[in-house]
C-alpha cells in the first residue's frame, strides 16, 4: 500500500508541475518583420523596437528596420501616463494641499471664477474638464518662450466649450497643461524638477526627458522623449503596484496605482474628441484597449507617432513599441496581433481563455468552438478547432490551479486520477506546499 501511495504521490507531483517549454517568439518576430513590408499596417513602418517583460523579467528585446536598441523616440501622448503618475505622486504629499479633487482655482486665481471654478485635477487628467481638445499644433503647448504658468493663463482665457465640467470626454492636452501649472504652484517647484525627483530619479530613467517645448513650458501631455528600456521600466512599476523591481524603491502607493488605473469616465458621457471609438480612460492612461485581434490589454499609453506601451496584468506582461516614424493609428491593429502572438507564446498550452489556469472553463470554450469558425484566444492549432486542441487541454489540465480541486473533467479516468492525487498529497502532508504553477500578477 505504501509503495502504491508513493508511486501515486510521485505521479501527482509530476502532474502538478507545469511542463517546461521554451518561449517561441517566432510569430511575434514574423509580425515585426512583416510590418517593415506593410503587413497588417496601412503604411510600412520604417523602423521600431520591441521590448517585452514578464513579471519584470526580460523576454524579448529587438530592433527592426531603420532603428537601433534604445534609440530615443518622441513618446508624444505616452507622456500623459508619466504625467499622470507624477500628479498622483504629488497628491500623496498632504503637505501641498494638492489632490485629484483639488480645483484648478485653488492654485490658479484665473480659474477661480463661475465658468472654470469647478474644474478639478482629476477632470483635467481624464479629459473631462470641459476645456477643448487641442490639435497637435497648439501654439500654447509648443511655445518655448513662455512659462507653464503663463500657458495656464492663456488657456483660461479660452471659452469652456464642453460645459459643465465632468459632462463630456474631449481628448487633449490643454487641461493637463493647466494642471501642471497648478502642481508647480502647489509644490513651489518647477514641473521639470518634480518629474525628475518623483519619477525619473527613483526609476533611474536616464534617457527620459521633456524635449517639447522647453524646461519653462514643458508639454505636460506630449513632450517626453524616452527609450524602450526606460518606458518599460516605468510601466512595470505600475504593474508591480508602484514598486520598482530593480531598486525596490516605492514610487507610488498601491492606492495611487489603483486610482490611476481605475476608469474615471462612463459610457454615458458623450465623446467630443477622441483618437479612438471609446472613452475608457483612467488618470493619464487608456484602459481596456487593443481588442481587435484577441483579448484587450488592461493599460495602454499611446503616442501619435507610434510609440506605445501596454500592460497585460493577468499575464504580468509589459510591452513597449518604440518608434516615432509612424502613427499609432497605423500600428494599432499590429499591436493587437502582437499581443495575441505573445499570449500564445507565454501562456500554458490548453489555457484557451488565457487566465493562467487550465481548467474546465477552457474545455467549455473548446467544446463550444468545435466545428464552428470560432477562434480560441490561445489556440495551439490556429485556423481550426479540432480534437488535437482537446488533447493539448487534457494533457495540461490542472496546471496553474491554486488547488488540486479543479472543476470536473468530462472523462471518468481523469476524475479518478485527480482524486488519487489529492488523497496522496493529503496523506503525505504536502497539500500546503504543492507547486502552484504559473501565478497571476494582478494589481488589486
N, C-alpha and C positions, 0 to 999 in steps of 0.2 A: 504493500500500500504506500509506504514511504517513497519507494522508488518511483511509483506512478505519479505521486504528488510532485516530486522533484522534477520529473520529466515534464509534467504539465506546467509547472512553475516556470521552467526554462523557456518553454514554448510561449508562455504568456508574456514574459519579458521581451522576447523577440518580437512578439506581435505588437506590443505597446510602443516599442521604439520605432520612430519614423524611419523609413528606408533612406539610406544615404544616396544622394544623387547630386551631380554637379549641375550648376545653373547653366542653361543653354540659352545664350542671348543672340543666337543666330538670326532669329526673326526680328528682334529689335535692330540689329545691325543692318539687316536687309531693308527695313523701312527707312533707316537713316540714309543708306546709300541710294535708295530709290528716290528720296526727296531731292537729292542733288540733280537727278534727271527729270524731275517733275511728277513723280508718282505720288498720289494722294495729296497733292497740293495744286493750287491754281497756277502758280509760277514756281520754277525750280528755286531751291534755296541754295545760294552760292556757298555758304559755309556756316557751320554751327558746331556746338559742343554739347555733349550729354554727360551728366554726372548723376549717378544713381546710388542712393544709400538705403540700407535696410537696417532698422534699429541702430542707426549710427555707423554701421559698417559699410565700407565702400565695396560695391559690387561691380560697378561699370563706370569707366571714365574714358571717353574717346572723343577726338575731334574729327570732323568730316569736312571735306572740300577746302575752301579758302578760309581756314580757321586754324588756330593752334590752342593747345591746352592752356586754360586760364588766361586767355586774352580778354582784357576788359571790354565790356559791352555796355551800351546805354540801356539801363533797365527800364526806362520810361515809367509806365504806371505800376510796375512792380515796386517802385518806390513807395507807393501808398501803403503797402504792407509793412515795410520798415518803419514808416512814419506812424502807422497805427500802433506798432509795438512801442514806439517812443512815447506817444501821448498816454498810453496805458502805464508805462513805467513812471511817468511824471505824476499820474493820478494816484499812484501808490504812495507818494510822498505827501502826507496830510499837511505838512508844514506850508505848502504852497497854496492851499485852498483851491486846488485845481482838480476837477473830477470830470468824468464823462458827462455829467449832468450840470456842470457849470455852464453859465451862459457866456457867450462871447462878450456881452456887455458888462460882465463882471470885471473884465480886464481891459476892454477896449471901449472907451467912452462913446465913440461914434456909433457903436452898435446898441447902446442903451437908449433905444427910442421905440415908439409903438410899432414901427414896421419890422425892426430887426431884433427887438429886445428878447424874444423867446427862443432864438436860435441857440442850441447847445453844442458843446464839443462833440457829443455823441452823434447828433444830426449832421454836423459838419463832416464827420469821418464815415458816414454811411450814406451820403448823397441825399439826405432828406432835409437839408437846411432851407430849401426854397430859393437859394441863390442859383442863378442859371448855370447850366453845364457849359464849360468853355470849349472852344476848339483848340487845336494843338498850337496855334499861333497867337494865343492871347498875349497882347503886349505887356500886361501887368506881370504875368508869370515869367516872361522872357527878358524883362528889363534888368540888366546888371547894375544900373546906375541908381536904383532906389533901394531902400531898406525893406525888410519884411514888414516892418511896422507901417511904412508908407504904402506898401502894397495893400495891406488890410484896409487902410483908409480909402484908397481908390476903389476897392471892391465895395465898401459900404455905401458909396455914392451911386451905385447902380441900383435900379429898381429890383425889388423882390418879385421874381416872375412866377414863382410857384407858392402861393400863399394858401393856408397858413403853413409855417414850418412844420415838418413831420408828415405832411399830407401827400407829397409826390416825390418819386425817385427821379433825380436828374443827375446823371453821372458827370462828374467834372472835378477840377482841382481848385477852383476859386475858394470854395468854403474851407478846404483843408489849408489853403494858404493863410486865410484869416485865423484859423485855429492855431496854426503855427506861430503867428504873431502873439496870440493870447498866451501860448506856452512861454514865449520869451518874456513877456511882461510878468507873468506869474512867478517865474523862476529867477528873473533877473539875469539870465544868461542868454547868449545867442543860440539860435536853433542849431547851428553847426556844432557848437560846444556841447549842447545837450545830446545830440546824436552821437558824438564821439564818446562822451562819458558813459552814456547809458546803454548804447547798443554796440557800436563799433569796437570800443576798447575791451569790454568784457568778453566779446566773442572773437577778439583778435582778427577783425576784418580789415586786414592791411590794405586791401585793394578795393575797398568800397568807400566812395566819397561822393559828395554833391559836386557836380560839374556844371549844372544849369540852375539858375542863371549866374549867380555869384554867391560868395560867402555871406554877403549882406542881405541878399534876396534869394536864398536857396529855393528852388522849386520843390515845395514840400511834397507834392503828389506826383512828381515826374522827373526829378533832377539827378537821380543817383546813377553812377557808373559802378559796376560790380563785375565779379567773375563767378563762374560756376561753383568753384570751391567755396568762396565766401558766402554766396547766397544759399547754397545747400546747407551750410553750417547753421545759418540763421533759421532756415525752415526746420531743420532737425531740432533746434532748440524749442520751437513751438510744439513739435511732435513729442518732445521729451518733457512736456509740462513745465516749460520755462527754464530748464537747466541745460547749460552747455555740457555736452558729454566729454569734451576734451579736458576742460579745466575743472569741471564740477561747479562752476560759478552759476548762481541763480540770477538770471537776467529779468525774469518776470515771475510774479507769484502765480500759483496754479489758478486762482480765481480770475486773475487778469487774462491768462491764456483762454480760459473758458469763455470769458466775456468777449474777447476779441473774435473767437471762432463761433460765437452764437449769432444766429441770424437776427439782424436789427430791423429788418423790413418785413412786410407782409404782402401776400398776393393781392390784397385789396388796394394797395397803393398803386396808382397809375404810374406808368413809365413815360416820362417826358423825354429822356435822353439816355441811351444805353448802348454799349458796343455789342450786347448780346440780347437774347429774346426774353430775359428774365431779370429779376432784381434780387436774387438770392445773395445777400451781402452782409458781412459782419462789420468789424471795425477796420477799414482799410483793406479788406480782402474779400474775394469772391468765395462762395460756398457751393458745394454740390454742383459741379460743372463737369464738362467734357464727357458727357454720357452718350456721344454719338455712336461709338463702336463697341462699347461694353459698359461695365459699371462706371458710374460717375466718380470723380475724385472728391475728397472731402473739402480740400482747401486749395485755392488757386490764386497765385499772384501772376498777373499778366501785363506785358508791356506792348505798346503799339507796334514796335518793330520786330516783334517775335520773341524777345526774351520772356521766359516764363518759368514758373516752378510750381509744382503741386505736391500735395501730401495725401497719401492713402493711409489713413490711421489704422484701419483693420489689419493691413499687412505690414505696417511700420515702414512705409516707403517714402522717400523724398526723392523727387526727380527734378532736375534743373536742365533746361534747354537754353543755352546761352548763344545769342546772336543779336545783331542789330542790322542785319542785311535783308530782312524780310518784313512781313507784317504778321501780327498774331492771327488775324482772320485767315491768313494763308496757311498757317501751320496748326490751326485748331483741330481739324479732323485728324491730322497726322499725330498729334499728341495723344488724342484719344486712342488711336490704333496702337501707339507705343505703350500706353498704359495697359491695354489688353495683352499685348505681347509680353510685357514684363510680368503680369499676373500669371500667365501661362507658364512662364519660366520659373517663377519662385514659389508658386502655390503647390500644395500637395496634390499629387495625382489622385483623381477621384473627388476632389473638393470642387464640385461643379458650381456651387454658389459662392465660392471664394470667400468663405467666412472663417477659415483656419481650422475647420473640423471636417473630417469625412464621416458623415452620419446618414441617417435615414432621409434627411431633407434633401441630400444630394441624390439619393435613389429616386425620390419623388420627382425631382427635376428630370432625371434620365427617363423615368417611366413615361412622364407626360410628353417628353420630346421625341420619344422613339416613334419612328415612322412619320414624322412631321418635318417641316422646314425650320423648326426652332433651332437657334444656335445657342449651345450652352456657353456660359461665360468662360469656363475653363474646360475646353473640350480637347481631350488627347488625340482625337481624330477629326480635325476641323473639316467642315463641309458635310458631315453626316453624323447621325446618332445611331449607333449600331450596338450589337451585343459586345463588341470589343470595348466600348465605353463601360458597360456593366462589369466586364472582367477587371478593368482598372479600378473601378469603385470597390468591388468586392475584395480585391487584393489589399486595399488600403483602409478598409472600413475600421473606424475607431481611432485612427491616427489623429492626434491633435485634441482628442476629447479630454476634458478636465476630470472625468470619472470614467470608470470602466462600464458604468451602467448607461450606455448609449441607447438610442432608440432601436426598436425591434428591426431585425433583419428579415427580409422576406425569404429566408431559407432556414429550415429547421436545424440543419447541421451547424450553421453559423451561430444560432442561438445557443445550442449545446456547448459549443466551444467557448463562447463568451461566459457562460455560467461556470464552466470548469476553470477558466482563467480567474474569474472573480473569487471563487472559493479557494483556489490555491494561493492567490495573493493574500487573502484574508488569513488563511491558516499560517502563513509564514511571516505575518505582521509587516508585510511590505506595502499595504494599501496606502499608507500616508506618504510613502516615499517613492511611489511609482513614477516613471518618466511621464511627463505631460505632453511631449511632442512640441510642436511649434506653438508659441504663445501669441496672443493678440496684444498689440500695443495700442491702447486706446486712450485718448485724452478724455478724462471724465466729463 
